[in-house]
């Protein structure tokens, strides 16, 4: 990946972590951040309106009111907008987890609401979700970046499942990683299937899917704890 991508990832990570103090930006840095944000938001709006494949870099720069060449100072390609979107979603997850640790919100309640929190706009748009699927299936460096994001998401979800197990809210006879994996598959699969229809049923679909999942992962008595390492150590591929 080019230098522009490296800058994008570092910037997104640093701004998404709530425990890090924000460093003051000079005028040039503020201007650069504003342009990048404008390009990012313009691109997402166009993906939602026209579709990812039909949107060109020229469309994005025109909507953002910047020169076409400016785009490549911030993103190596149109596809890298999707990596930035993934980083934004990861930041939302990190913030939600920081909040639940601070407020001691019950883990079942947190997990029930997480799917809804993570699918607020712009993630609620079916065109954007289909574009993300396209990025996962691509053979470009974008796919590797997206898979890295998913590994980080899996690690965060596993932490939350472990906390729920420690508090007796989630069954502990299965490895936390396995339950986290099932949770991600349930929400991610529900969102992808919904994106084929693009109707107003997303939150109802997520609620129904979670209710079914919860019947299998809720805390229970009289079971034996899972042996460490019983969940296959495989790469996250979805």
N, C-alpha and C positions, 0 to 999 in steps of 0.2 A: 504494500500500500504506500501511497505517496505521503509526503510530509504533511499535506493538508489533513489527511485522515488522522495522523498521529496527534496533531494539534486538536482536532475535533474531539477525539476520545479523551484526551487529558483534561480538556476544558469541561466536558460533560461530567466526568467522574468527580472532578474537584467541586463542581457546583452542586452535585447531587448529595454529597455527604453532609448531613446536618451537623456533625460534631466538629467540622473544620471551620475555622473563622475565615470569612471572606476577606481577601486582600483588596485594598483600595486600587481602583483602576485609574490610569491617567486618561486624558481626553482621547488619545489615539486608540487605546484599548477599549474604551467605552464605545467608540465609533465602530470598531471592528466587531465587537460583540453584538451591537445593534444590527449591523448588516447581516451577520450570520443568522441571527434570530429571525430577521425579516425574510431571508431566503428560505429558512426552514419552515416557517409558518406559511409562506406563500406556496411552497411546494406541497405541503400537506393539504392545503385548501384546494389546490388544483388536482391532486390525486383523488380527493373526495368527489370533486365535480366532474372531471374528465376521465379519470382512471389513470393508473400508473403508466401503462404502456403508451397511452395517447399524449401524455404530458412531456414536453420537451424542455431542455435546459433553457432555451430561449423563452418559452412560456413562463418559466419560473422567474428569470431575471427581469422580464418585462413586468410581471405582477409585483415584483419586489422593487422595481424602479432602480435597477442597477445595470451596469454594462454586462454583456454576456461573459466576457473574460473574467469578471469579478467572481463569478460562481466558483471557478476552479481554484480560487485562492482559499476557499473554505471547504469544498467538497471535491474529492477526486472524480466523482461521477454522480449521476442522479441516484443510483442505487444506494450511495452512502447516506442519503437522506434517511433511509430506512434504518441504518445503524444508529444514526442520531436519535431517531424515534425510539429505538430499542433502549438506548441509554436513558432517554427521558422516562420511559416506563420503569426502568430499573430504579431510577431516582425516586419515583413515586412509591415503589415497593419499599425501598430503604426508609423513606419518611414514614410510611404506615407502620413498619416494624418498630421504628424508634418511638412512635406514639404509643403503641400497645405496650411496650416495655415501661414507658413512663406512666401510663395510666392504669396498668395492670388489668386491662380489658380481658375478659375471659377468652381463651383461645378459640373455642367453638364459635363465639360471636364474631371474633375477628376474621376467622376463615370464611364464615358465611358472608360477610360483607366485602371480603377482599376482591372477589370476582367483579362485583359492581363498581368498587373503587377503581379498579384497573381498566375498566371498560367505559369510563367517562370519555367525553370528547377529548381528542379526536379519535380515540380507539374505537368508538362506537360506530364509526363509518365502515360499512362493508367493503368499500373499495380499498381502503387502507389496510384492512385485515387481509384481503386477497393479495395485495402487494407484498405484505410481509411473508405470506406463504411462498410467493414467487421468489423472494430473497432467500428463504431457507432452501429452496430447491435449485437455486442457481449454482453454477460451478465457479463463480468468481470469488475473489478474496472476501467479498461481502458475506458469503455464507460462513466462512470461518469466524468472522467477527460476530455474526449472529449466534453461532453455536457457543462461542465463548460467553456471550451474554446469558444464554440459557443455562450454562453451567453455574454462573453466578446466581441466577434466580433460583436454581435448584438448591444451592447451598443455603440461601436465605430461608426458603420454605422448610428445609430440613431443620434449621434452627428453631423455627416456630413449632414444628411438630414435636421436637424434643422437649421444648418448654411445656407444651400441652401434656406430654407423657409424664413429665416430672410432677405436674400438678394434678395428675389423675384424671384429666379431662379427655385424653385420647388413649386408646388401647396401647399397651406397651409390649404385647407379645409379637409384634412385627417391628422390624427396624424402621427408625424414623425416616430414613432415606427412601424406603419403599413406599411408605404412606405419602410422603411428599411427592414422589414421582406420580403416584396414582392421582393425587390432588391436581397436579399440573396437567396431566393428561385429560382429566375430566373437564377442567375449565378451558384449556386450550382447544380441545376437540369440540366442545360445545360452541365456542366462539367461531371456529372455522366452519362448522356446519351451518351455523346461523348466517355467516357471511355469504353463503350461497343464495340465501333468500333476501337478506337485507331488510327485514320487516321490523316491527316494533316489539318483537317478542324476546329480545336478547336477555333482559333481566329475569324474565319468567323462566326462560330456558336454563339460565345459570342457577336459579333458586331450586328448580326441580332436580337438576343434576346434583347439586350439593346435598339435597335432602336424601337422595339415594346413596350418595357416597357416605354421608354421615352415619347411616344405619350400619355401615361396615367398619367405621374407624372410631366410633364413640368408645369412651372408656368403659371397661367391664371388669368384673371381679372374677376370681377363680380361674385365671389363665396364667400360663407360664411365660415369663419374659423371653423375648427372642434372643438367640445367641448373636453376639457381635459378628458382623461380617456375613450374615446369612443372605443379605441382598447382593445380587451379582454386581461387581464393580465394573460397570460398563460406561461408555461415553454417552453423554446426553445427546440424543439425535433428534429430539422433537421438542 
